[in-house]
């Protein structure tokens, strides 16, 4: 079946808006995307008329955890079978909100990706990391348990032990995530907010450990994504060859320049900071996390604004994690406009830039270009002038993933 979308405007993902646009696809690939008067005739096509057509969006930092609270300890007290059932609904929420691809950086994403590929779960394409590698006592360790129990808890919840120390263990940790089907390797290169004992300003992993992780991942054609808040952790990650920095709270001009020079992307995840400040307390966020989040909130917005001004390449990520929160991913675009982006820059961040966060594993999506995969969404209204439209799933009227219609 051929599908023809006729739109008041076509937003290609990268480039200018096209008035009176048409997108045509058959099976899984786009055959035409451009102005209506140049489109071929398609007499037998299924025709969709819409205000705006654009590529399916990318969530480049999310967590399919199946928990309700803003307390990571809920992971360890929830049966993984139940959590897995919950995330199938979150996957559908994400897809119906216009997110046809998710880079999942710690959670049940590896298993979810298989179920989606098998056609048993309706959801986006999921490119998962497995768990996120952590040093002992680091952001990805479970500080409320003894170490042996922490390792067992991680294996029980997400499939493999993630705590590694020294270059050899770090290399082995990458291999364990590959056993889970990891398409990207996630590490904690600084302390974090929702972990109890570590400091977001301080770096984690030694130079030798970081280099071992990057070497092993690169050899297997995966890039490394690094959770980083503090400057020292960011600089160490860039120097080790890591290609995406997550959060980037305390970014400054030196870090931004180093990222540009080394072709490193930022996934800023502003949404989670705003969410924790507004809703974290009623969601059970621990007291230690409240203090860390409050300290980071203002600086994080300033850091993103600096990165926008400097021209650091970015991809959309929210750090979304809870049951029922998925589907709100599009709220991140308006937050990026608040930090200095234009609506079209925010849309490019959410579409065309997404595949680049996977390096060699990148699929052929993110833009409306002939020959690319038909991940396409239709929007009621004009997000190039009102970016907030993309934060409301009801404004996403149609969703096609790989040419198959899932909404509309």
BALOBA-1460 file (C-alpha; in Angstrom, 3 decimals):
// residues 408
<rec num="1" residu="x" x="0.000" y="0.000" z="0.000"/>
<rec num="2" residu="x" x="1.243" y="3.466" z="-0.950"/>
<rec num="3" residu="x" x="0.605" y="6.311" z="1.497"/>
<rec num="4" residu="x" x="0.486" y="9.917" z="0.351"/>
<rec num="5" residu="x" x="0.520" y="12.707" z="2.948"/>
<rec num="6" residu="x" x="-0.533" y="16.130" z="1.717"/>
<rec num="7" residu="x" x="0.376" y="18.870" z="4.179"/>
<rec num="8" residu="x" x="0.053" y="22.608" z="4.521"/>
<rec num="9" residu="x" x="3.714" y="22.506" z="5.509"/>
<rec num="10" residu="x" x="6.466" y="19.904" z="5.441"/>
<rec num="11" residu="x" x="9.196" y="20.155" z="8.079"/>
<rec num="12" residu="x" x="12.036" y="17.962" z="6.782"/>
<rec num="13" residu="x" x="13.938" y="17.646" z="10.063"/>
<rec num="14" residu="x" x="16.963" y="19.500" z="8.766"/>
<rec num="15" residu="x" x="16.398" y="22.532" z="6.542"/>
<rec num="16" residu="x" x="13.649" y="25.009" z="5.843"/>
<rec num="17" residu="x" x="9.911" y="24.504" z="5.987"/>
<rec num="18" residu="x" x="8.349" y="23.509" z="2.676"/>
<rec num="19" residu="x" x="4.919" y="24.999" z="1.992"/>
<rec num="20" residu="x" x="2.337" y="22.709" z="0.386"/>
<rec num="21" residu="x" x="4.402" y="19.602" z="0.906"/>
<rec num="22" residu="x" x="3.855" y="15.972" z="0.000"/>
<rec num="23" residu="x" x="5.407" y="12.820" z="1.435"/>
<rec num="24" residu="x" x="4.930" y="9.505" z="-0.350"/>
<rec num="25" residu="x" x="6.025" y="6.114" z="0.924"/>
<rec num="26" residu="x" x="5.354" y="2.507" z="0.064"/>
<rec num="27" residu="x" x="6.344" y="-0.342" z="2.342"/>
<rec num="28" residu="x" x="9.017" y="1.044" z="4.684"/>
<rec num="29" residu="x" x="10.832" y="3.681" z="2.605"/>
<rec num="30" residu="x" x="10.075" y="7.260" z="1.571"/>
<rec num="31" residu="x" x="9.936" y="7.631" z="-2.208"/>
<rec num="32" residu="x" x="9.179" y="11.363" z="-2.349"/>
<rec num="33" residu="x" x="9.290" y="14.310" z="0.035"/>
<rec num="34" residu="x" x="8.962" y="17.838" z="-1.306"/>
<rec num="35" residu="x" x="6.677" y="20.391" z="-2.870"/>
<rec num="36" residu="x" x="3.273" y="19.259" z="-4.061"/>
<rec num="37" residu="x" x="3.701" y="20.452" z="-7.630"/>
<rec num="38" residu="x" x="6.734" y="18.168" z="-8.048"/>
<rec num="39" residu="x" x="5.164" y="15.057" z="-6.575"/>
<rec num="40" residu="x" x="4.397" y="12.047" z="-8.770"/>
<rec num="41" residu="x" x="0.825" y="10.897" z="-9.303"/>
<rec num="42" residu="x" x="-0.301" y="8.133" z="-6.925"/>
<rec num="43" residu="x" x="-3.848" y="7.226" z="-7.990"/>
<rec num="44" residu="x" x="-4.164" y="4.215" z="-5.700"/>
<rec num="45" residu="x" x="-2.585" y="5.768" z="-2.603"/>
<rec num="46" residu="x" x="-4.112" y="6.099" z="0.812"/>
<rec num="47" residu="x" x="-4.227" y="9.909" z="1.145"/>
<rec num="48" residu="x" x="-3.817" y="11.754" z="4.452"/>
<rec num="49" residu="x" x="-4.380" y="15.517" z="4.661"/>
<rec num="50" residu="x" x="-2.748" y="17.360" z="7.547"/>
<rec num="51" residu="x" x="-1.505" y="20.708" z="8.781"/>
<rec num="52" residu="x" x="2.116" y="19.591" z="9.270"/>
<rec num="53" residu="x" x="4.119" y="16.529" z="8.315"/>
<rec num="54" residu="x" x="7.546" y="15.910" z="9.863"/>
<rec num="55" residu="x" x="9.869" y="13.041" z="10.776"/>
<rec num="56" residu="x" x="9.126" y="10.862" z="13.762"/>
<rec num="57" residu="x" x="10.913" y="12.202" z="16.803"/>
<rec num="58" residu="x" x="13.784" y="10.688" z="18.770"/>
<rec num="59" residu="x" x="13.993" y="10.320" z="22.541"/>
<rec num="60" residu="x" x="17.762" y="9.949" z="23.056"/>
<rec num="61" residu="x" x="17.865" y="9.565" z="26.837"/>
<rec num="62" residu="x" x="14.976" y="7.715" z="28.404"/>
<rec num="63" residu="x" x="14.538" y="4.851" z="30.866"/>
<rec num="64" residu="x" x="11.948" y="2.095" z="30.615"/>
<rec num="65" residu="x" x="11.989" y="1.193" z="34.312"/>
<rec num="66" residu="x" x="8.378" y="0.404" z="35.175"/>
<rec num="67" residu="x" x="8.413" y="2.405" z="38.420"/>
<rec num="68" residu="x" x="6.081" y="5.093" z="39.759"/>
<rec num="69" residu="x" x="8.230" y="7.101" z="42.160"/>
<rec num="70" residu="x" x="11.233" y="9.408" z="41.834"/>
<rec num="71" residu="x" x="13.203" y="7.041" z="44.045"/>
<rec num="72" residu="x" x="15.493" y="4.615" z="42.254"/>
<rec num="73" residu="x" x="15.165" y="2.145" z="45.135"/>
<rec num="74" residu="x" x="11.716" y="1.253" z="43.788"/>
<rec num="75" residu="x" x="13.514" y="-0.659" z="41.025"/>
<rec num="76" residu="x" x="14.980" y="-3.071" z="43.561"/>
<rec num="77" residu="x" x="11.665" y="-3.680" z="45.374"/>
<rec num="78" residu="x" x="9.586" y="-4.230" z="42.234"/>
<rec num="79" residu="x" x="9.361" y="-7.631" z="40.608"/>
<rec num="80" residu="x" x="11.017" y="-7.291" z="37.195"/>
<rec num="81" residu="x" x="8.206" y="-9.257" z="35.583"/>
<rec num="82" residu="x" x="5.715" y="-6.592" z="36.697"/>
<rec num="83" residu="x" x="8.018" y="-3.746" z="35.640"/>
<rec num="84" residu="x" x="8.328" y="-5.341" z="32.218"/>
<rec num="85" residu="x" x="4.553" y="-5.468" z="31.856"/>
<rec num="86" residu="x" x="4.289" y="-1.782" z="32.776"/>
<rec num="87" residu="x" x="6.834" y="-0.575" z="30.246"/>
<rec num="88" residu="x" x="4.876" y="-2.055" z="27.359"/>
<rec num="89" residu="x" x="2.223" y="0.609" z="28.027"/>
<rec num="90" residu="x" x="4.936" y="3.286" z="28.272"/>
<rec num="91" residu="x" x="6.270" y="2.187" z="24.887"/>
<rec num="92" residu="x" x="2.863" y="2.699" z="23.310"/>
<rec num="93" residu="x" x="2.530" y="6.126" z="24.971"/>
<rec num="94" residu="x" x="5.868" y="7.180" z="23.504"/>
<rec num="95" residu="x" x="4.972" y="6.037" z="20.005"/>
<rec num="96" residu="x" x="1.577" y="7.731" z="20.062"/>
<rec num="97" residu="x" x="3.248" y="10.961" z="21.219"/>
<rec num="98" residu="x" x="5.235" y="10.968" z="17.976"/>
<rec num="99" residu="x" x="8.442" y="9.325" z="19.177"/>
<rec num="100" residu="x" x="9.260" y="6.597" z="16.701"/>
<rec num="101" residu="x" x="12.759" y="5.965" z="18.098"/>
<rec num="102" residu="x" x="14.151" y="5.759" z="21.636"/>
<rec num="103" residu="x" x="17.740" y="5.485" z="22.796"/>
<rec num="104" residu="x" x="17.184" y="3.828" z="26.168"/>
<rec num="105" residu="x" x="20.083" y="4.326" z="28.574"/>
<rec num="106" residu="x" x="19.449" y="2.033" z="31.508"/>
<rec num="107" residu="x" x="16.419" y="-0.107" z="32.220"/>
<rec num="108" residu="x" x="14.389" y="-2.797" z="30.503"/>
<rec num="109" residu="x" x="14.956" y="-1.383" z="27.034"/>
<rec num="110" residu="x" x="17.024" y="-4.278" z="25.714"/>
<rec num="111" residu="x" x="14.213" y="-6.748" z="26.380"/>
<rec num="112" residu="x" x="11.569" y="-4.296" z="25.197"/>
<rec num="113" residu="x" x="13.424" y="-3.834" z="21.911"/>
<rec num="114" residu="x" x="13.158" y="-7.550" z="21.158"/>
<rec num="115" residu="x" x="9.431" y="-7.590" z="21.920"/>
<rec num="116" residu="x" x="8.837" y="-4.577" z="19.660"/>
<rec num="117" residu="x" x="10.871" y="-6.120" z="16.838"/>
<rec num="118" residu="x" x="8.886" y="-9.333" z="17.193"/>
<rec num="119" residu="x" x="5.657" y="-7.388" z="16.837"/>
<rec num="120" residu="x" x="4.406" y="-8.409" z="20.267"/>
<rec num="121" residu="x" x="4.514" y="-4.871" z="21.704"/>
<rec num="122" residu="x" x="3.413" y="-1.668" z="20.012"/>
<rec num="123" residu="x" x="6.187" y="0.827" z="20.523"/>
<rec num="124" residu="x" x="9.033" y="2.818" z="19.006"/>
<rec num="125" residu="x" x="12.271" y="1.428" z="17.704"/>
<rec num="126" residu="x" x="14.317" y="0.946" z="20.886"/>
<rec num="127" residu="x" x="18.108" y="1.210" z="20.867"/>
<rec num="128" residu="x" x="19.155" y="0.237" z="24.373"/>
<rec num="129" residu="x" x="22.330" y="0.198" z="26.445"/>
<rec num="130" residu="x" x="21.378" y="-2.521" z="28.910"/>
<rec num="131" residu="x" x="22.442" y="-1.158" z="32.265"/>
<rec num="132" residu="x" x="24.901" y="1.724" z="32.723"/>
<rec num="133" residu="x" x="28.431" y="0.891" z="33.797"/>
<rec num="134" residu="x" x="29.416" y="2.304" z="37.179"/>
<rec num="135" residu="x" x="32.461" y="2.163" z="39.401"/>
<rec num="136" residu="x" x="31.994" y="0.812" z="42.920"/>
<rec num="137" residu="x" x="30.237" y="3.547" z="44.883"/>
<rec num="138" residu="x" x="29.379" y="5.395" z="41.679"/>
<rec num="139" residu="x" x="26.090" y="6.776" z="40.418"/>
<rec num="140" residu="x" x="24.988" y="3.396" z="39.041"/>
<rec num="141" residu="x" x="25.836" y="1.436" z="42.191"/>
<rec num="142" residu="x" x="23.061" y="0.694" z="44.719"/>
<rec num="143" residu="x" x="24.290" y="2.522" z="47.810"/>
<rec num="144" residu="x" x="21.591" y="1.155" z="50.127"/>
<rec num="145" residu="x" x="22.831" y="-2.455" z="49.781"/>
<rec num="146" residu="x" x="26.070" y="-4.292" z="50.371"/>
<rec num="147" residu="x" x="27.984" y="-4.714" z="47.135"/>
<rec num="148" residu="x" x="27.182" y="-8.390" z="46.583"/>
<rec num="149" residu="x" x="23.460" y="-7.715" z="46.962"/>
<rec num="150" residu="x" x="23.743" y="-4.646" z="44.717"/>
<rec num="151" residu="x" x="25.225" y="-6.750" z="41.953"/>
<rec num="152" residu="x" x="22.516" y="-9.390" z="42.333"/>
<rec num="153" residu="x" x="19.807" y="-6.730" z="42.323"/>
<rec num="154" residu="x" x="21.059" y="-5.286" z="39.054"/>
<rec num="155" residu="x" x="21.217" y="-8.718" z="37.425"/>
<rec num="156" residu="x" x="17.696" y="-9.507" z="38.655"/>
<rec num="157" residu="x" x="16.223" y="-6.202" z="37.468"/>
<rec num="158" residu="x" x="18.008" y="-5.488" z="34.199"/>
<rec num="159" residu="x" x="19.925" y="-8.613" z="33.228"/>
<rec num="160" residu="x" x="23.630" y="-8.033" z="33.918"/>
<rec num="161" residu="x" x="25.965" y="-6.742" z="36.635"/>
<rec num="162" residu="x" x="27.074" y="-3.169" z="35.893"/>
<rec num="163" residu="x" x="29.659" y="-2.428" z="38.621"/>
<rec num="164" residu="x" x="33.206" y="-2.502" z="37.272"/>
<rec num="165" residu="x" x="36.610" y="-1.445" z="38.618"/>
<rec num="166" residu="x" x="39.857" y="-1.335" z="36.661"/>
<rec num="167" residu="x" x="40.363" y="-1.506" z="32.884"/>
<rec num="168" residu="x" x="39.864" y="-5.265" z="32.593"/>
<rec num="169" residu="x" x="36.557" y="-5.259" z="34.468"/>
<rec num="170" residu="x" x="35.479" y="-2.187" z="32.514"/>
<rec num="171" residu="x" x="36.117" y="-3.998" z="29.257"/>
<rec num="172" residu="x" x="34.257" y="-7.060" z="30.518"/>
<rec num="173" residu="x" x="31.351" y="-4.831" z="31.529"/>
<rec num="174" residu="x" x="30.985" y="-3.606" z="27.946"/>
<rec num="175" residu="x" x="30.866" y="-7.213" z="26.806"/>
<rec num="176" residu="x" x="28.151" y="-8.044" z="29.333"/>
<rec num="177" residu="x" x="25.985" y="-5.261" z="27.948"/>
<rec num="178" residu="x" x="26.596" y="-6.549" z="24.429"/>
<rec num="179" residu="x" x="25.234" y="-9.899" z="25.674"/>
<rec num="180" residu="x" x="21.974" y="-8.051" z="26.331"/>
<rec num="181" residu="x" x="21.913" y="-6.686" z="22.782"/>
<rec num="182" residu="x" x="23.212" y="-3.200" z="23.624"/>
<rec num="183" residu="x" x="23.293" y="-0.809" z="20.661"/>
<rec num="184" residu="x" x="25.062" y="1.885" z="22.704"/>
<rec num="185" residu="x" x="27.183" y="1.715" z="25.860"/>
<rec num="186" residu="x" x="26.170" y="3.930" z="28.790"/>
<rec num="187" residu="x" x="28.514" y="4.861" z="31.630"/>
<rec num="188" residu="x" x="28.464" y="7.119" z="34.669"/>
<rec num="189" residu="x" x="31.386" y="9.520" z="34.328"/>
<rec num="190" residu="x" x="30.326" y="11.736" z="37.232"/>
<rec num="191" residu="x" x="28.151" y="11.529" z="40.298"/>
<rec num="192" residu="x" x="24.407" y="12.004" z="39.983"/>
<rec num="193" residu="x" x="21.263" y="13.419" z="41.550"/>
<rec num="194" residu="x" x="19.106" y="10.392" z="42.393"/>
<rec num="195" residu="x" x="21.976" y="8.382" z="43.929"/>
<rec num="196" residu="x" x="22.682" y="8.805" z="47.619"/>
<rec num="197" residu="x" x="26.381" y="9.128" z="48.322"/>
<rec num="198" residu="x" x="28.159" y="10.485" z="45.243"/>
<rec num="199" residu="x" x="28.813" y="14.118" z="44.309"/>
<rec num="200" residu="x" x="27.619" y="15.324" z="40.863"/>
<rec num="201" residu="x" x="30.701" y="17.562" z="40.631"/>
<rec num="202" residu="x" x="33.210" y="14.733" z="41.002"/>
<rec num="203" residu="x" x="34.434" y="12.533" z="38.142"/>
<rec num="204" residu="x" x="34.016" y="8.765" z="38.148"/>
<rec num="205" residu="x" x="36.233" y="6.160" z="36.462"/>
<rec num="206" residu="x" x="39.938" y="6.639" z="35.883"/>
<rec num="207" residu="x" x="41.469" y="7.648" z="32.561"/>
<rec num="208" residu="x" x="42.533" y="4.038" z="31.981"/>
<rec num="209" residu="x" x="39.046" y="2.710" z="32.725"/>
<rec num="210" residu="x" x="37.376" y="5.222" z="30.400"/>
<rec num="211" residu="x" x="39.810" y="4.435" z="27.599"/>
<rec num="212" residu="x" x="39.236" y="0.690" z="28.001"/>
<rec num="213" residu="x" x="35.468" y="1.155" z="27.776"/>
<rec num="214" residu="x" x="35.726" y="3.349" z="24.677"/>
<rec num="215" residu="x" x="38.214" y="0.990" z="23.018"/>
<rec num="216" residu="x" x="36.037" y="-2.072" z="23.557"/>
<rec num="217" residu="x" x="32.854" y="-0.292" z="22.485"/>
<rec num="218" residu="x" x="34.511" y="1.184" z="19.385"/>
<rec num="219" residu="x" x="35.864" y="-2.203" z="18.379"/>
<rec num="220" residu="x" x="32.305" y="-3.508" z="18.442"/>
<rec num="221" residu="x" x="30.969" y="-0.452" z="16.538"/>
<rec num="222" residu="x" x="29.177" y="1.102" z="19.495"/>
<rec num="223" residu="x" x="29.609" y="4.593" z="20.811"/>
<rec num="224" residu="x" x="29.683" y="5.492" z="24.498"/>
<rec num="225" residu="x" x="27.192" y="7.815" z="26.182"/>
<rec num="226" residu="x" x="28.383" y="9.351" z="29.443"/>
<rec num="227" residu="x" x="26.214" y="10.608" z="32.287"/>
<rec num="228" residu="x" x="28.059" y="13.782" z="33.319"/>
<rec num="229" residu="x" x="27.171" y="16.723" z="35.541"/>
<rec num="230" residu="x" x="30.499" y="18.164" z="36.694"/>
<rec num="231" residu="x" x="33.160" y="19.733" z="34.490"/>
<rec num="232" residu="x" x="35.914" y="17.287" z="35.417"/>
<rec num="233" residu="x" x="33.788" y="14.332" z="34.390"/>
<rec num="234" residu="x" x="32.839" y="16.007" z="31.110"/>
<rec num="235" residu="x" x="36.419" y="16.822" z="30.177"/>
<rec num="236" residu="x" x="37.608" y="13.319" z="31.071"/>
<rec num="237" residu="x" x="34.841" y="11.809" z="28.924"/>
<rec num="238" residu="x" x="35.668" y="13.988" z="25.926"/>
<rec num="239" residu="x" x="39.376" y="13.242" z="26.232"/>
<rec num="240" residu="x" x="38.664" y="9.495" z="26.356"/>
<rec num="241" residu="x" x="36.741" y="9.591" z="23.066"/>
<rec num="242" residu="x" x="33.183" y="9.428" z="24.385"/>
<rec num="243" residu="x" x="30.738" y="10.809" z="21.823"/>
<rec num="244" residu="x" x="27.650" y="11.923" z="23.748"/>
<rec num="245" residu="x" x="27.480" y="13.712" z="27.075"/>
<rec num="246" residu="x" x="24.228" y="13.354" z="28.976"/>
<rec num="247" residu="x" x="22.910" y="16.230" z="31.139"/>
<rec num="248" residu="x" x="26.006" y="18.473" z="31.009"/>
<rec num="249" residu="x" x="24.852" y="20.518" z="33.998"/>
<rec num="250" residu="x" x="28.036" y="22.443" z="34.736"/>
<rec num="251" residu="x" x="29.175" y="22.914" z="31.146"/>
<rec num="252" residu="x" x="31.290" y="26.008" z="30.509"/>
<rec num="253" residu="x" x="33.042" y="27.526" z="27.505"/>
<rec num="254" residu="x" x="36.079" y="25.258" z="27.808"/>
<rec num="255" residu="x" x="33.901" y="22.148" z="27.823"/>
<rec num="256" residu="x" x="31.759" y="23.452" z="24.937"/>
<rec num="257" residu="x" x="34.847" y="24.212" z="22.841"/>
<rec num="258" residu="x" x="36.275" y="20.754" z="23.553"/>
<rec num="259" residu="x" x="32.987" y="19.129" z="22.542"/>
<rec num="260" residu="x" x="32.886" y="21.032" z="19.264"/>
<rec num="261" residu="x" x="36.527" y="20.241" z="18.489"/>
<rec num="262" residu="x" x="36.024" y="16.519" z="19.168"/>
<rec num="263" residu="x" x="32.575" y="16.181" z="17.553"/>
<rec num="264" residu="x" x="30.844" y="15.336" z="20.831"/>
<rec num="265" residu="x" x="27.089" y="15.796" z="21.177"/>
<rec num="266" residu="x" x="25.124" y="16.994" z="24.190"/>
<rec num="267" residu="x" x="21.855" y="15.391" z="25.290"/>
<rec num="268" residu="x" x="20.793" y="17.971" z="27.887"/>
<rec num="269" residu="x" x="17.674" y="16.376" z="29.470"/>
<rec num="270" residu="x" x="16.149" y="19.610" z="30.764"/>
<rec num="271" residu="x" x="12.769" y="17.947" z="31.237"/>
<rec num="272" residu="x" x="13.835" y="15.813" z="34.191"/>
<rec num="273" residu="x" x="15.188" y="18.796" z="36.126"/>
<rec num="274" residu="x" x="11.945" y="20.704" z="35.628"/>
<rec num="275" residu="x" x="9.925" y="17.619" z="36.556"/>
<rec num="276" residu="x" x="11.874" y="16.903" z="39.735"/>
<rec num="277" residu="x" x="11.628" y="20.505" z="40.888"/>
<rec num="278" residu="x" x="7.870" y="20.626" z="40.236"/>
<rec num="279" residu="x" x="6.735" y="17.106" z="41.059"/>
<rec num="280" residu="x" x="9.616" y="15.256" z="42.673"/>
<rec num="281" residu="x" x="8.516" y="15.708" z="46.267"/>
<rec num="282" residu="x" x="5.039" y="14.270" z="45.719"/>
<rec num="283" residu="x" x="6.635" y="11.454" z="43.691"/>
<rec num="284" residu="x" x="8.717" y="10.347" z="46.676"/>
<rec num="285" residu="x" x="12.077" y="11.872" z="45.738"/>
<rec num="286" residu="x" x="14.501" y="11.317" z="48.657"/>
<rec num="287" residu="x" x="15.694" y="14.298" z="50.654"/>
<rec num="288" residu="x" x="19.295" y="13.933" z="49.455"/>
<rec num="289" residu="x" x="18.093" y="14.065" z="45.841"/>
<rec num="290" residu="x" x="16.007" y="17.189" z="46.470"/>
<rec num="291" residu="x" x="19.101" y="19.056" z="47.597"/>
<rec num="292" residu="x" x="21.146" y="17.935" z="44.596"/>
<rec num="293" residu="x" x="18.363" y="18.780" z="42.138"/>
<rec num="294" residu="x" x="17.857" y="22.245" z="43.617"/>
<rec num="295" residu="x" x="21.579" y="22.967" z="43.367"/>
<rec num="296" residu="x" x="21.683" y="21.882" z="39.722"/>
<rec num="297" residu="x" x="18.467" y="23.421" z="38.389"/>
<rec num="298" residu="x" x="19.486" y="26.996" z="37.604"/>
<rec num="299" residu="x" x="22.997" y="26.117" z="36.510"/>
<rec num="300" residu="x" x="21.667" y="23.474" z="34.133"/>
<rec num="301" residu="x" x="19.533" y="26.012" z="32.242"/>
<rec num="302" residu="x" x="22.492" y="28.400" z="32.005"/>
<rec num="303" residu="x" x="24.709" y="25.614" z="30.708"/>
<rec num="304" residu="x" x="22.260" y="24.668" z="27.969"/>
<rec num="305" residu="x" x="21.918" y="28.303" z="26.922"/>
<rec num="306" residu="x" x="25.698" y="28.578" z="26.697"/>
<rec num="307" residu="x" x="25.891" y="25.391" z="24.608"/>
<rec num="308" residu="x" x="23.177" y="26.696" z="22.266"/>
<rec num="309" residu="x" x="25.027" y="29.971" z="21.858"/>
<rec num="310" residu="x" x="28.343" y="28.216" z="21.192"/>
<rec num="311" residu="x" x="26.805" y="25.876" z="18.623"/>
<rec num="312" residu="x" x="27.283" y="22.545" z="20.408"/>
<rec num="313" residu="x" x="25.392" y="19.860" z="18.507"/>
<rec num="314" residu="x" x="22.509" y="18.455" z="20.569"/>
<rec num="315" residu="x" x="19.933" y="15.704" z="20.493"/>
<rec num="316" residu="x" x="16.685" y="15.557" z="22.418"/>
<rec num="317" residu="x" x="16.575" y="13.573" z="25.638"/>
<rec num="318" residu="x" x="14.382" y="13.924" z="28.697"/>
<rec num="319" residu="x" x="15.717" y="11.357" z="31.221"/>
<rec num="320" residu="x" x="12.080" y="10.311" z="31.531"/>
<rec num="321" residu="x" x="11.758" y="7.239" z="33.730"/>
<rec num="322" residu="x" x="8.348" y="6.576" z="35.265"/>
<rec num="323" residu="x" x="5.121" y="4.812" z="34.430"/>
<rec num="324" residu="x" x="2.723" y="7.241" z="32.784"/>
<rec num="325" residu="x" x="5.391" y="9.907" z="32.274"/>
<rec num="326" residu="x" x="6.263" y="8.513" z="28.883"/>
<rec num="327" residu="x" x="4.247" y="10.474" z="26.333"/>
<rec num="328" residu="x" x="5.345" y="13.783" z="27.854"/>
<rec num="329" residu="x" x="8.680" y="13.587" z="25.991"/>
<rec num="330" residu="x" x="7.733" y="16.357" z="23.566"/>
<rec num="331" residu="x" x="7.666" y="18.888" z="26.392"/>
<rec num="332" residu="x" x="11.460" y="19.006" z="26.070"/>
<rec num="333" residu="x" x="11.279" y="20.969" z="22.814"/>
<rec num="334" residu="x" x="9.630" y="24.005" z="24.407"/>
<rec num="335" residu="x" x="12.198" y="23.882" z="27.206"/>
<rec num="336" residu="x" x="14.952" y="24.029" z="24.596"/>
<rec num="337" residu="x" x="13.343" y="27.078" z="23.010"/>
<rec num="338" residu="x" x="13.290" y="28.632" z="26.473"/>
<rec num="339" residu="x" x="17.068" y="28.059" z="26.547"/>
<rec num="340" residu="x" x="17.650" y="29.922" z="23.283"/>
<rec num="341" residu="x" x="16.872" y="27.579" z="20.403"/>
<rec num="342" residu="x" x="14.552" y="28.498" z="17.566"/>
<rec num="343" residu="x" x="11.622" y="26.117" z="17.023"/>
<rec num="344" residu="x" x="13.280" y="24.684" z="13.909"/>
<rec num="345" residu="x" x="16.528" y="24.108" z="15.814"/>
<rec num="346" residu="x" x="14.584" y="22.264" z="18.494"/>
<rec num="347" residu="x" x="12.844" y="20.148" z="15.851"/>
<rec num="348" residu="x" x="16.190" y="19.308" z="14.221"/>
<rec num="349" residu="x" x="17.485" y="18.336" z="17.652"/>
<rec num="350" residu="x" x="14.471" y="16.025" z="18.066"/>
<rec num="351" residu="x" x="14.627" y="14.454" z="14.610"/>
<rec num="352" residu="x" x="17.645" y="14.687" z="12.293"/>
<rec num="353" residu="x" x="20.228" y="14.718" z="15.095"/>
<rec num="354" residu="x" x="18.817" y="11.675" z="16.865"/>
<rec num="355" residu="x" x="20.437" y="8.918" z="14.782"/>
<rec num="356" residu="x" x="23.862" y="10.485" z="15.290"/>
<rec num="357" residu="x" x="23.723" y="9.503" z="18.970"/>
<rec num="358" residu="x" x="24.180" y="5.883" z="17.852"/>
<rec num="359" residu="x" x="27.253" y="6.291" z="15.633"/>
<rec num="360" residu="x" x="27.748" y="3.150" z="13.504"/>
<rec num="361" residu="x" x="24.482" y="1.701" z="14.815"/>
<rec num="362" residu="x" x="22.427" y="4.609" z="13.459"/>
<rec num="363" residu="x" x="19.345" y="3.727" z="11.396"/>
<rec num="364" residu="x" x="18.290" y="5.583" z="8.271"/>
<rec num="365" residu="x" x="15.736" y="7.846" z="9.957"/>
<rec num="366" residu="x" x="15.247" y="11.357" z="11.297"/>
<rec num="367" residu="x" x="14.570" y="13.260" z="8.064"/>
<rec num="368" residu="x" x="11.942" y="13.360" z="5.340"/>
<rec num="369" residu="x" x="14.199" y="12.486" z="2.436"/>
<rec num="370" residu="x" x="13.652" y="10.013" z="-0.383"/>
<rec num="371" residu="x" x="15.269" y="6.696" z="0.442"/>
<rec num="372" residu="x" x="15.047" y="7.084" z="4.197"/>
<rec num="373" residu="x" x="12.866" y="4.941" z="6.433"/>
<rec num="374" residu="x" x="9.251" y="6.071" z="6.613"/>
<rec num="375" residu="x" x="9.133" y="7.188" z="10.235"/>
<rec num="376" residu="x" x="6.652" y="10.018" z="9.765"/>
<rec num="377" residu="x" x="4.219" y="11.943" z="11.956"/>
<rec num="378" residu="x" x="1.428" y="14.430" z="11.291"/>
<rec num="379" residu="x" x="0.715" y="17.387" z="13.549"/>
<rec num="380" residu="x" x="-2.354" y="19.536" z="14.061"/>
<rec num="381" residu="x" x="-1.085" y="23.130" z="13.824"/>
<rec num="382" residu="x" x="2.322" y="24.595" z="13.053"/>
<rec num="383" residu="x" x="5.130" y="23.621" z="15.451"/>
<rec num="384" residu="x" x="7.580" y="25.802" z="13.529"/>
<rec num="385" residu="x" x="5.809" y="28.781" z="15.092"/>
<rec num="386" residu="x" x="4.328" y="27.136" z="18.221"/>
<rec num="387" residu="x" x="6.747" y="24.509" z="19.481"/>
<rec num="388" residu="x" x="4.537" y="23.700" z="22.477"/>
<rec num="389" residu="x" x="2.241" y="21.757" z="20.139"/>
<rec num="390" residu="x" x="4.714" y="18.869" z="20.192"/>
<rec num="391" residu="x" x="4.369" y="18.530" z="23.946"/>
<rec num="392" residu="x" x="0.719" y="17.423" z="23.694"/>
<rec num="393" residu="x" x="0.218" y="13.901" z="22.291"/>
<rec num="394" residu="x" x="-3.300" y="14.729" z="21.077"/>
<rec num="395" residu="x" x="-1.735" y="17.151" z="18.573"/>
<rec num="396" residu="x" x="0.055" y="14.200" z="16.986"/>
<rec num="397" residu="x" x="-2.730" y="12.990" z="14.722"/>
<rec num="398" residu="x" x="-0.900" y="10.284" z="12.749"/>
<rec num="399" residu="x" x="2.150" y="8.136" z="13.433"/>
<rec num="400" residu="x" x="3.857" y="5.913" z="10.884"/>
<rec num="401" residu="x" x="6.858" y="3.788" z="11.856"/>
<rec num="402" residu="x" x="8.636" y="1.986" z="9.046"/>
<rec num="403" residu="x" x="5.682" y="2.857" z="6.837"/>
<rec num="404" residu="x" x="3.138" y="1.148" z="9.105"/>
<rec num="405" residu="x" x="0.389" y="3.301" z="10.563"/>
<rec num="406" residu="x" x="0.084" y="3.129" z="14.353"/>
<rec num="407" residu="x" x="-2.077" y="6.184" z="14.978"/>
<rec num="408" residu="x" x="-4.578" y="8.104" z="12.918"/>
